[in-house]
Amino acid sequence: MRVAQRMSMIGTETAFEVSARARALEAEGHDIIHLQIGEPDFDTPANIREAAKKALDDGATHYAPYPGIPPLREAIADDAQARKGFPVTPDRVFVTVGGKGVMLYAILGLIDPGDEVLVPDPGYPIYESLTRFVGGAAVPIPIRMELDFRIDLDELASLVTPRTRMLVINSPANPTGGVLTRSDLESIAELAIRHDLIVLDDEIYGRILYDGEEHVSIASLPGMAERTIVLDGFSKTFAMTGWRLGYAIVPPSLVAMYGQLVINTISCAPTFAQIGAVEALRGPQEPMAAMVAEFRARRDLVVAGLNDIPGIRCLSPKGAFYAFPEISATGLTGKELADRLLLEAGVCVLAGTAFGGLATNHIRVSYANTRANLTTALGRIAAFTSTLAAGAAGSNR
């Protein structure tokens, strides 16, 4: 059957494809340690689960209002004002089925064929995929290890053309764990205002920060709330990936657009899940703080372990739950190393090129796994890379 031409333009999320390969190997009897997926390994806190169960028992099985139930939109607005630092009214909040809905509506509603969207590279691959799907041009913003995985602001300014319509930022970032500073964001805001750019600000990891790092929402800077779409959600912070709940905070000028797109796609997010999300925001926050503390301990374990392996260099990420080591001294590309670690060492990671074209010599390691499994994985990686070194030494004799 013939599919639409536009399907040739859409990409994928490699993590899910690699996960399928890893599970197929497990089905054949292989022991695989999963460090590829961006999903907290913790269960959703019990109080959130209980709130959703009660909602089901109370009959919350019907359609919700298309922007989201009022108690959740109010909770999101209150939380955003407290944590993100800019005034938010509930009418500017849209609850979506996952954070991808926020991206889809921003790009589908604002990008015409030929418009340019500046996207981080390496960065979450769906930014580029959706841009190409609607006929836009995704222009990569190089994100380099030498700059602590932040943006070279002069280089960013050089990428803006008369066709540039949107700028995507993500801090803390997937896949690097990099965090943009307040100074970085002030410069980006000035650029966006000067060139009349819309900013899609992905803050999904905004509460997973380490070492006293500050999370700054660009929407809180002067003149930016009017041109920023804030993307956030419940998957990462509250270990609610399977609940599929994200949300957008949009400028008043985009309220009608988001409403139309929600109605035409999902109608609404599940009602009982939204009631659980109210409890996530209004209820005790100690489980989330404990989760972040555990992630920090795992980060320290992984970074130290990777840096002890000859041929691998790894910065300590400032947020999220990913390490993004540089591995060129192993003699392999990131893709080659990721493939061989899976097949020969039983460790599943992602190649840096799963996140764009500029990270050929990197892999992404998710430390959303137990410390015991991470320690075992590090041992397997070290053992595997030692065989590479031995092979290279033998070939040089």
N, C-alpha and C positions, 0 to 999 in steps of 0.2 A: 504494500500500500504506500502511495506517495505521501511523504510528510511535507509540511510547509518549509519553504526555503529558509525561513528564519531559524529553523532547528539546527542548521549547519553553523550558526553563530554562537550557540549557547555552550557553555563549558560544563564543569562538574566540580564536585568537592572530593578530592582524591582520598581524604581520610576514610570515607565510606567504602570506596572501591578497595583500598588496601585492607580495610577491616574484613571485607568479604574474603579476600585472598587468605588472610591469616586464619579465619575461622574454617576455611576449607582445609588448610593444613592441619588444624587441630582435629578436624573430623577424621583425618587420616592417621591420627595418633601422635602428631608432633606437639611438643610442649612449647607454647608461645607466650611470651610476656608482652602485653599490649601497652605500648607507649605512643600510640599513634592518634588516639581519639581525644578531642577536646571536651571531655565530659568528666565532671567531678565523680569520684568513685564513692562518694558518701550518699547515703539515702536522704531523701527530703526529710527535714526535721518533722518529728511526730506531731507537733501542734498544727502544722500546715496540713498534713495528711488528715488529721482528725477533723479539721474545719471543712475540708472538701467532702469527707465521708458524711458528716452531719448535713452538709448542703444537699447531698443526694437523698438522704433520708427525709429531708424537709421538702423535697420536691423541686429542687433547682435543676430540672432536667429539660427546661424549655429554652427558647431563644432568649438571648440577652439583647439589650439595646446595641445597635451596630458599633458605636464607638467604645463600648465597654460598660459594665455596670457602674452606676454612680459611686458606690462606696469605694470601688477600686480606683476609679479616675481621681477621686478626691484624695485617696491615700497616696497615689503616685504624685499628684501635684504637691502635697505636703512634703513628701520625701524629697522631691526634686528641689523645692525651695530650701529645705534644710541642708541637703548635701551638695547640691549643684550650685546653689547661691544665686539664683535668679527667680523673679516672680513667675509663677505658673498658675494658671487657672484651669480647672478641670475640663473646660470646653476645648482646650488645646491638646488634650491627651487622647490617644487612640490605642486601644488594646488590640494586639495583632496575634496571629498564630505564629509565634516565634519571631525572632529579630529579623529573619529574612523578609518577612512581610513589610517591615519598615523600609528596608532597602528597595524592595520591588516597587513599592508605591512612590518612593522618592524618584527613582530612575524612570519608571514608566510614565509618571505624571509630569516630569519636568524636562526630560531629555528627548529632543527631536533627532532624527537621522542627521548625522554630520556634526552634532554637538560633541564637544570634548569633555571628558570627565577625568580629573586628575586622581589617580588611585595609588596607594602605597604598593611598592614592589621591593621586597616581598610583603604580601598582605593577604588578607582573607580573599580567596579566589572569586567569591560570588560578586564582589564589586565589579570586577572586570567582566565576568560572564554576563551579568544582567545588562551592563552598558552595551556590550556588543549585540546582545539579543534584541535590543530596541533600535539598533542601527547607529548608536553612538560610537565614538572612538575613545577607548580607554588609554590614557597617557600615563605611563608609569612614573611615579615619584621614587627615585632610588633611596632605599633605606639601607644604610651601610653600618657594619660593625664598628668601623673606625670612628664613627660619630655616636657611639653608644646606642645605635639603632634609633636615632632621632632623625629629623629631616634637615638636610642642608637648605637653609632658608633662601640663600642666593640662587641655588639650583632650582628650587621650587618657583621662585619668581621668574626665572628664565623659561619655564615651561608654559606659562600663561600666554595664550594667543587670543585673538578676537573670537575664536570659536569656543573658548573655554566657558563652560556653563556651571560646572559643579566641582567641588573639591571634597574628597573623602579623607577623613582622618580617623585614626583608631588608637586610643591611648587609655590604659595599657594595651599593648598591641599583640595581636596574633599574627605571625608566629614567633615574634622576637622577644616578647616581654618588655619591650622598650616603652618608656614613658616620656611624653612631651612635657617640657617645663612650662611654667607660667610665661616666661619670656618668649619661648618658642611660639606659644599660642597667641600672645599679643602681636607678634610679627605676622603670623598667619592671618589673624583677624584684620590687621591693617591691609594686607594684600587682598583679602576677600572683599573688603569694603571698597577699596580703590578700583577693583576690577568688576564689581557687582556680581560676585560669585555666590552661589548657594553652597553651604557647607553641610554635608552629611557627617555627623559626629557620632561615631560608634563608641559608646561608653559601656559596653556590655561587661567589661572586666573592671569597671571603675572602682569597685570596692575590694578588689584583690590586689593589694599594694603591700610593699615591704619596706622596712628600714625607714619609716617616717616619710615616705614619698607622699607628695601632695597630689590629689586628683583635682584638676581644674577643668571645668566644662567651658568650652569656648563660648557657649551661649551666655555665660555670665559676664562676658567682657562687653564694654560699651559698644552699642550698635549691632551686636551679633544675634541677639534673641530673635530679631526680625528676619534673619537670613539663615538660621540654623535649624536643621532637623536633628533632634537628639534621638538616638537609638539606644534603648536599654531593654532590660528584661529580667527574667527570673531564673534562667537556665543555669548560669554559672554561679552567681552569688548564693542562691538558695538550693543548689543541687536539684533543679527541677527541669532537667532537659526533656524528659518525657511528657511533661505537662504542656509543652509548646505554647508558652506565653511570652510575648515581647510587647514592647510599647514604644510609641512615638510621642515626642513632645514637639509640636509643630508651630510655626509662626501663625498668627491669626489669618494671614492671607492664604494659607494652605489648608485651612480647616475644611472648606467645602470640597477640595480636591481629594483629600484623604477619605472623607466620608463617602464620596462616590466610588472610590476604588475599593474600599472595604465592602460596601454593599454589593459590588459587582464580582467580588471574589469569594470571600469567606462568610458573608452575612454577619457573623459575629464569632468571637472566641467562645469556647465552652463555658457555660454559666457556672457550674460547680467548681471548675478549675479557677475561675476568677475569684470566687469566694475564698478559696484556699490562698490565693495571692494576696488578698486583703490581710489575712492573718500573717503572711510572710512579712509584710511591711509594718503592720501595726503590732505584731506580737514580739516575743523575746528575740533579741538579736545575738545572744550569747552563742548559739550553735554556729552562726556564720563566722563570728570572731574566732571560735575554736578551729573552724575549718581553715581559715586563712593562716592561723598560727601553724597548723600542721603542714600546709603547703609551703610555708617558709622553711620549716625544718627539712622537708623533702628537697626544696630548691638547693639548700646548702649542701645536702648529701650528693645530689646529682652534679652540681657544678664542680664540687671538689673532686668527685669521682671521674668526671669527664676530663678535667684538666690534669689528672694524674696519668691519663692514657697518652702515650707518645703519638704525635700526629694530630691531636685534637686540641683546639683552643675554644674556651667557652666563657663568655661574659656572664656575670651574675644578673639575671633579669630583675627588674624593679617591680614588675607586676605580672598579672595573669598566672598561668601555671605551665609555661613552656620554656625550655632552653633551646637555643638555636646555635649550636656549635659550628665552628669552621673546621673542615676536615680535610683540606686539600693535601696536607702533608702525609696523609695515609696512602696517597697515590691513586685514590679513587675519587670519582665525582660523588656528590650527595646521592644521586639516583643509584649509582652502582653500589655504594655502601649500604643504602637502605634495602635494596633488593637482596644483597648477600647476607646482611644481618638477619633478615627474615628467613631465608632459605637455609643458611648455614649455622646460624647462632640462635635462632628461635627468639629474636627480639624484633618487634615490629615498631618501626619509626617511619617518619615521612621524609621524603627528599625535599630539600629547600625549593626545588623548582615546582613543587605542588602549589606554591604560593606566588608564582611569577617567574620571570625569566632571568632575574639578576642574582639568584642565590644558588648558583650551580654547585658551589663548594660548601653547602650547608646541609644539615639535617635538622628536623624538628623533633624534639623529645618532649612528650607530655609527661609531667611527673604527677599526674592524677592517678597514682597507683600507690600501693603500700610501700613502706620503706624496705620491707623484706624483699619484695619483688624488684624494687629499684636497685637494691644492692646486688641481687642476683643478675639483673640485666647488665649492670656496669661490669660485673665480672665476665660475663659472656662477651661483651663488646671488647674489653681489654684482651681477652684470650683470642678473639678473632683478629683484631688488629695486629697482635704479636705474630700471627701466622703470615700476615702481609709483609711485616718487616723482615721476618726470617726468609720469606720467599725472595724479597728484593735483594737481601744480602747474598743469598745463594746464586742469584742470577748475575751478580756482579763479580763473582769469583773468576 
